[in-house]
């Protein structure tokens, strides 16, 4: 067992290269089609989908540069697939309601009653689907694991209970 988490623990499957971008701290939000009330520590699982199919060429070049700066292989083909790669905290879930992706505003007013805007960076906008009506899940305290833990993922939040004997 990895000492930075205890079992069982919530987990989220994210396609590559997005999962590794989260793991190195280059992607602070995971955009999803659904709201979640969950807050707390969870595992980031890299799905098995081909990373080359998930990103356009221009965005891929930016991602590869970020991987290189973080000391990872800059080739998508070397990214771990079908494995847990990081531990993070989910600290917020924000409704994306601003019609202009130029600013990428998100707001949790619908959820918590707070009113306010949070502009997100141009890089962050490249690494997610910021369409109006989707949700931005805010990640914090992300720690990449020293070694990926191979396992099968699932859709939505799921519970990792360790390897079955």
C-alpha positions in Angstrom: 0.0 0.0 0.0 1.2 3.5 -0.7 1.8 5.5 2.5 0.1 8.7 1.1 -3.4 7.1 1.1 -5.3 4.5 3.0 -7.9 2.1 1.6 -10.7 2.2 0.6 -10.5 5.5 -1.2 -12.6 7.3 -3.8 -11.1 7.4 -7.3 -11.7 9.1 -10.6 -10.7 7.9 -14.0 -9.4 10.6 -16.3 -8.2 10.0 -19.8 -4.6 10.7 -20.7 -2.9 13.1 -21.2 -5.4 15.0 -18.9 -4.7 12.7 -15.9 -0.9 13.3 -16.1 -1.5 17.1 -16.6 -3.5 17.0 -13.3 -0.7 14.9 -11.6 2.0 17.5 -12.5 -0.2 20.4 -11.4 -0.7 21.8 -14.9 -4.4 21.2 -14.8 -6.2 22.5 -11.7 -9.8 21.7 -12.8 -11.3 18.6 -14.2 -14.4 19.5 -16.3 -17.3 17.2 -16.1 -20.9 17.0 -17.2 -22.2 16.4 -13.6 -22.1 18.1 -10.3 -20.7 16.3 -7.3 -21.1 17.0 -3.6 -18.0 14.9 -2.8 -15.1 16.8 -1.2 -11.9 15.2 0.0 -9.0 13.1 -0.9 -9.3 10.8 -3.9 -7.1 8.9 -6.4 -6.5 10.0 -10.0 -6.7 7.0 -12.3 -5.4 7.2 -15.9 -7.8 5.6 -18.3 -6.8 3.3 -21.1 -8.0 5.5 -24.0 -5.3 6.4 -26.5 -3.9 9.8 -25.5 -3.4 10.8 -29.1 -7.1 10.6 -29.7 -8.0 13.1 -26.9 -6.2 16.2 -27.9 -5.6 18.4 -31.0 -2.0 18.9 -32.2 -1.5 22.4 -31.0 -2.7 21.6 -27.4 -0.6 18.4 -27.5 2.6 20.4 -28.1 1.8 22.6 -25.1 1.1 19.5 -23.0 4.3 17.8 -24.1 6.4 20.9 -23.1 4.8 20.8 -19.7 5.6 17.1 -19.2 9.2 17.8 -20.3 9.5 20.7 -17.7 8.1 18.4 -15.0 10.7 15.7 -15.8 8.2 13.3 -17.4 8.6 11.7 -20.8 7.2 14.2 -23.3 5.8 11.4 -25.5 2.1 10.6 -25.0 2.9 6.9 -25.8 5.0 6.7 -22.6 2.2 7.9 -20.3 0.8 5.3 -17.9 -2.6 3.9 -18.9 -5.0 1.8 -16.8 -3.3 2.9 -13.5 -3.6 5.1 -10.5 -1.0 7.9 -10.9 -1.8 10.5 -8.2 -3.6 11.5 -5.0 -5.5 14.8 -4.9 -8.2 16.6 -3.0 -11.4 17.7 -4.5 -12.1 21.1 -3.0 -14.9 22.6 -5.1 -17.4 22.0 -7.8 -18.3 25.0 -10.0 -21.1 25.5 -12.5 -19.7 26.9 -15.8 -22.2 29.5 -16.7 -20.4 32.3 -18.5 -21.0 32.1 -22.3 -17.5 33.4 -23.2 -14.7 30.9 -23.0 -12.4 33.9 -23.5 -12.6 34.5 -19.7 -13.6 31.0 -18.6 -15.7 32.1 -15.7 -17.0 29.6 -13.3 -19.4 30.1 -10.3 -20.6 28.0 -7.5 -23.5 30.3 -6.7 -26.1 27.6 -7.6 -24.5 25.1 -5.3 -23.4 27.1 -2.2 -25.3 30.4 -2.5 -22.1 32.4 -2.9 -21.9 34.9 -5.6 -18.6 35.4 -7.4 -16.4 34.8 -10.4 -13.1 33.0 -10.9 -11.4 33.6 -14.2 -9.3 30.6 -15.3 -6.1 30.7 -17.3 -5.9 30.3 -21.1 -3.9 27.1 -20.5 -6.6 25.7 -18.2 -9.2 26.4 -20.9 -7.2 24.4 -23.4 -7.2 21.4 -21.0 -11.0 21.1 -20.4 -14.4 21.4 -21.9 -15.6 24.7 -20.5 -19.0 24.6 -22.2 -21.8 26.4 -20.4 -23.8 24.0 -18.2 -20.8 21.7 -17.4 -18.9 21.7 -14.1 -15.4 22.4 -13.1 -14.1 20.2 -10.3 -11.3 22.1 -8.4 -8.3 19.9 -7.5 -5.8 20.8 -4.8 -2.8 19.2 -3.0 -2.0 16.9 -5.9 0.8 14.4 -5.4 2.0 12.2 -8.2 2.8 8.6 -7.1 6.4 7.4 -7.5 5.1 4.4 -9.4 1.7 3.9 -11.1 -0.6 1.3 -9.6 -2.2 -0.8 -12.4 -5.9 -1.4 -12.0 -9.1 -1.2 -13.9 -11.0 2.1 -13.7 -14.7 3.0 -13.9 -16.9 5.9 -14.9 -17.7 8.5 -12.4 -16.4 8.4 -8.8 -15.6 4.9 -7.7 -13.9 3.2 -4.8 -10.5 1.7 -5.0 -10.1 -1.1 -2.5 -6.7 -2.4 -3.4 -5.6 -5.4 -5.3 -7.7 -8.5 -4.9 -5.9 -11.7 -4.0 
